[in-house]
């Protein structure tokens, strides 16, 4: 009896009722439909990625999985709603790299993406392409750097906004190559791309899917990719790492998270279903259509990715003194 009291005091003895409760959570959940908050517009790349995945999760978990789009600048409104939802497993949130950038971009962010969620696992990751207009007189990455060094500050680059992934990649590129380019921020990727196509701005970094049609038509030239290795679908596109700049190996990623305090058995159950869904050809094909590859991760691995990117982007954002609010 004395030994049991000691073990209980040390937190090493679990009461039988607690074990029963945990077992019930594992076997009974889910009993009703599950909602996934996508903090981006319906019909956009995040939405197109999540909808077929939601159907696969519904098939595996034996309950409907419905999408709720809650778009906002920086994905803040939807992510906050996910963080403050009941921790019962019935509200999940699509989280991603944008959240880790926002952690230092906004002074009064109403949630902490690293601490206010139980992270379930990754969904997919995709590289960005560094592109120029084909008739800009820049034939290669080396040409771009040589041009930038000959005329510091004369070359302009477009981004979808201050603090966007494209903006930060271009800032990292300037530091890595000791060059100076002039940032021209836009309100979104579409107008930024249009001005590159129109010759108003020289260069930009954007997701593969955004630039691929124009690369295929010959209007844009790809100078480099931010993936860790060459994409076999585009074997002629070199990586920054191959060109001597491994620090520019950056992929944009998304995953799935639950509110802080969601029981571990539920998190594990969703994680297992998510990894199983990601292994299917249908989901792989959908991810590929969005310029991504599957990113299967355990909850621990995904939580570590979130923490590391909060630190990585926070250091860069603070050093550049970028603020979105």
C-alpha positions in Angstrom: 0.0 0.0 0.0 2.8 2.4 0.9 4.5 1.7 -2.5 1.3 2.4 -4.4 0.9 5.8 -2.5 4.5 6.6 -3.4 4.0 5.7 -7.1 0.8 7.7 -7.2 2.5 10.7 -5.7 5.2 10.5 -8.3 2.6 10.3 -11.1 3.7 6.8 -12.1 0.5 5.0 -11.1 -2.6 5.6 -13.3 -5.9 4.9 -11.7 -8.0 2.2 -13.3 -10.8 4.7 -14.0 -8.3 6.8 -16.0 -7.3 3.9 -18.1 -10.9 3.1 -18.8 -11.5 6.7 -19.8 -8.5 6.7 -22.2 -9.6 3.4 -23.7 -13.1 4.8 -24.2 -11.7 7.8 -26.0 -9.8 5.5 -28.3 -12.7 3.3 -29.2 -15.7 5.7 -29.0 -14.3 8.7 -31.0 -15.6 9.9 -33.4 -19.4 9.7 -32.8 -20.4 12.7 -35.0 -19.1 14.7 -38.0 -15.7 16.3 -37.8 -15.0 19.8 -39.0 -11.8 20.9 -40.6 -11.2 24.7 -40.6 -9.3 25.8 -43.7 -8.2 29.4 -43.1 -8.2 30.2 -46.8 -10.8 30.8 -49.5 -12.9 28.0 -51.1 -11.4 27.0 -54.4 -7.9 28.0 -53.5 -4.9 25.6 -53.4 -5.3 24.9 -49.7 -9.0 24.2 -50.1 -8.3 22.0 -53.2 -5.8 20.0 -51.2 -7.9 19.5 -48.2 -11.2 18.5 -49.7 -10.2 15.1 -51.2 -8.1 14.4 -48.1 -11.2 15.1 -46.0 -13.1 12.5 -47.9 -10.4 10.0 -47.4 -10.3 10.8 -43.6 -14.1 10.4 -43.5 -13.9 6.9 -45.1 -11.2 5.9 -42.6 -12.8 7.4 -39.5 -16.4 6.4 -40.4 -17.8 9.8 -39.9 -18.3 12.8 -42.3 -15.5 15.3 -42.4 -16.7 18.7 -43.5 -14.7 21.8 -44.6 -15.3 25.2 -43.1 -13.4 28.0 -45.1 -12.5 30.9 -42.9 -10.1 33.1 -45.0 -8.3 36.1 -43.8 -5.0 38.0 -44.2 -2.2 35.8 -42.9 -4.7 33.0 -42.2 -5.3 34.5 -38.7 -9.1 34.4 -38.3 -9.5 30.7 -39.2 -6.4 29.6 -37.3 -7.6 31.5 -34.2 -11.0 29.8 -34.5 -9.3 26.5 -34.6 -7.1 27.2 -31.6 -10.1 28.3 -29.4 -12.4 25.4 -30.4 -13.3 22.7 -27.9 -10.5 20.2 -27.4 -12.7 17.2 -28.2 -11.3 16.2 -31.7 -14.3 17.4 -33.6 -12.7 20.6 -34.8 -9.4 20.3 -36.6 -7.4 23.1 -38.4 -5.2 23.2 -41.5 -2.0 24.9 -40.3 1.1 25.6 -42.2 4.3 27.6 -42.8 2.4 30.9 -43.1 1.4 30.5 -39.4 5.0 30.2 -38.4 5.9 33.4 -40.3 2.9 35.2 -38.8 4.2 34.4 -35.3 6.8 37.2 -35.6 5.1 39.3 -38.3 2.2 40.5 -36.1 2.7 42.1 -32.7 -0.6 41.0 -31.2 -1.4 37.6 -32.7 -4.3 36.1 -30.8 -2.7 32.6 -30.7 0.6 30.8 -30.5 0.8 28.3 -33.3 3.5 26.3 -31.5 1.8 26.2 -28.1 -2.0 26.5 -28.7 -2.4 23.3 -30.7 -1.9 19.6 -30.5 -0.2 19.0 -33.9 -1.3 15.9 -35.7 0.9 15.6 -38.8 2.0 17.0 -42.1 0.0 17.0 -45.3 2.2 18.2 -48.1 5.1 20.4 -49.0 6.0 22.3 -52.2 9.0 24.2 -53.5 9.1 27.7 -54.9 10.5 28.7 -58.3 12.7 31.7 -58.9 11.5 33.0 -62.3 12.1 35.8 -64.7 10.4 36.9 -67.9 11.9 35.0 -70.8 13.0 38.0 -72.7 14.5 39.8 -69.7 18.0 39.1 -70.9 18.7 36.8 -67.8 19.5 33.3 -69.0 20.5 31.7 -65.7 20.8 32.1 -62.0 24.4 33.1 -62.4 23.3 35.8 -64.9 20.9 37.2 -62.3 23.5 37.4 -59.6 26.0 39.0 -62.0 23.5 41.6 -63.1 22.5 42.4 -59.5 26.2 42.9 -58.5 26.9 45.1 -61.5 23.9 47.4 -60.7 23.0 47.1 -57.0 19.4 48.0 -56.3 18.5 48.3 -60.0 16.8 45.0 -60.3 13.3 44.8 -58.8 11.6 41.7 -57.5 7.9 41.2 -56.9 6.2 39.4 -53.9 2.7 38.8 -52.9 3.2 41.0 -49.9 5.6 42.0 -47.1 6.4 38.9 -45.0 5.2 36.4 -47.6 7.2 33.3 -48.3 8.4 34.7 -51.6 9.5 38.0 -50.0 11.5 36.1 -47.3 13.1 33.7 -49.8 14.3 36.7 -51.9 15.7 38.4 -48.8 17.6 35.2 -47.9 18.9 35.1 -51.5 20.3 38.6 -51.2 22.0 37.8 -48.0 23.4 34.5 -49.4 24.7 36.1 -52.6 25.7 39.5 -51.2 23.5 41.3 -53.6 20.9 44.1 -53.4 17.5 44.0 -55.2 14.5 46.3 -54.7 11.4 44.8 -53.2 8.0 45.6 -54.9 5.2 44.1 -52.7 1.8 43.4 -54.2 -1.5 42.5 -52.7 -1.4 38.9 -53.7 0.5 36.6 -56.0 -1.6 37.2 -59.1 -0.9 40.9 -59.5 2.8 40.3 -58.7 3.0 37.6 -61.4 1.2 39.8 -63.9 3.7 42.6 -63.6 6.6 40.1 -64.0 4.9 38.8 -67.2 4.4 42.4 -68.3 8.0 43.4 -67.8 7.3 45.9 -65.0 9.3 43.9 -62.4 12.2 41.7 -63.2 12.0 38.6 -61.0 9.8 36.8 -58.4 9.7 33.6 -56.3 6.4 31.8 -56.3 4.9 28.3 -56.0 5.4 25.9 -58.9 1.7 25.8 -59.8 1.5 29.5 -60.1 4.3 29.8 -62.6 4.1 26.4 -64.5 1.6 27.4 -67.2 3.7 30.4 -68.1 6.9 28.4 -68.1 5.4 25.8 -70.3 4.2 28.5 -72.7 7.7 30.1 -72.8 6.7 33.4 -71.2 8.8 32.7 -68.0 12.2 31.1 -67.4 12.9 29.2 -64.2 16.3 30.0 -62.7 16.2 27.8 -59.6 14.0 25.8 -57.3 13.9 25.9 -53.5 13.5 22.2 -53.1 16.1 20.1 -51.4 16.7 18.0 -54.5 15.6 18.2 -58.2 12.0 17.4 -58.9 11.9 14.5 -61.3 9.0 16.1 -63.0 11.1 19.1 -63.9 14.6 17.6 -64.3 16.1 20.7 -66.0 15.4 23.0 -63.1 18.5 23.3 -60.7 18.1 23.7 -57.0 19.6 26.5 -55.0 21.6 23.8 -53.1 23.1 22.6 -56.4 24.0 26.2 -57.3 25.9 26.5 -54.0 23.3 28.0 -51.7 21.8 25.2 -49.5 20.5 27.8 -47.0 17.9 28.6 -49.6 16.4 25.1 -49.5 12.9 26.1 -48.3 9.6 24.4 -48.9 6.1 25.7 -48.1 4.1 23.1 -46.1 0.7 22.5 -44.6 -0.5 20.1 -42.0 -3.3 19.3 -39.6 -3.7 20.3 -36.0 -6.2 20.1 -33.1 -6.8 22.5 -30.2 -4.5 22.3 -27.2 -5.7 19.7 -24.8 -7.2 17.3 -27.3 -6.7 13.8 -25.9 -3.6 12.0 -27.1 -5.6 8.9 -28.2 -7.7 11.1 -30.5 -4.6 12.8 -31.9 -3.0 9.4 -32.6 -6.1 8.1 -34.3 -6.4 11.1 -36.6 -2.6 11.0 -37.3 -2.8 7.3 -38.3 -5.7 8.0 -40.6 -3.9 11.0 -42.1 -0.8 9.0 -42.9 -2.8 6.2 -44.4 -4.7 8.7 -46.6 -1.5 10.3 -47.8 -0.2 6.9 -48.9 -3.0 6.5 -51.5 -2.5 7.2 -55.2 -5.5 9.5 -55.3 -4.2 11.8 -52.7 -0.7 11.7 -54.1 -2.1 12.8 -57.5 -4.0 15.6 -55.9 -1.0 16.9 -54.1 1.1 16.7 -57.3 -1.6 18.8 -59.0 -0.9 21.5 -56.4 2.8 21.3 -56.9 3.3 19.4 -53.6 4.5 16.0 -52.4 3.1 14.1 -49.4 4.6 15.1 -46.0 3.7 12.2 -43.7 4.8 12.9 -40.1 4.1 11.8 -36.6 2.5 14.3 -34.2 6.0 14.7 -32.6 7.7 15.4 -35.9 5.1 17.9 -37.1 5.2 19.7 -33.8 9.0 19.9 -34.1 8.7 21.3 -37.7 6.3 24.0 -36.4 8.7 25.0 -33.6 11.8 25.1 -35.8 10.1 27.2 -38.5 8.8 29.7 -35.9 12.4 30.1 -34.8 13.8 30.2 -38.3 11.4 32.8 -39.8 11.2 34.8 -36.6 15.0 35.4 -36.7 14.8 36.6 -40.3 11.6 38.7 -39.9 13.0 40.5 -36.8 16.4 41.1 -38.5 14.5 42.8 -41.4 12.1 44.6 -39.1 9.1 43.5 -41.1 5.7 44.2 -39.6 2.3 43.4 -41.1 0.2 45.4 -38.7 
